[in-house]
Amino acid sequence: MAEYYERESLIDALMNYTWWDIDGYEIDDCDAKRAYIEDWLAIAPAANVRPVEKCKWENLVRCGFASVEATCSACGKTLIYKSWWHFCPNCGARVKKEQENK
Ligand SMILES: [Zn+2]
């Protein structure tokens, strides 16, 4: 499975490493380090991705014989809860692992 990184977070992480030039001298010029990183990232393929939003079902309240209402923590919508939902049908947020299949 492909993994994606947020560009600025990756640049920040790489800026924290000690960099050495080809002659063995430490590169301590932040602008030079950033320029190297941006040059490398410029040749890497980019993808438009949207972060996966996570949610939990909250305020579970029994309503009727076999129905339970629950509120999505991401969008705040209250729905008739189905235990097999892995996504909120209103906003599409993914249910956190610890609450799946309960
Ligand atoms: Zn939602």
Residues whose N, C-alpha, C, O or C-beta is under 5 A from the ligand:
A	BS01	ZN	C72 A74 C75 C88 N90 C91 G92 A93
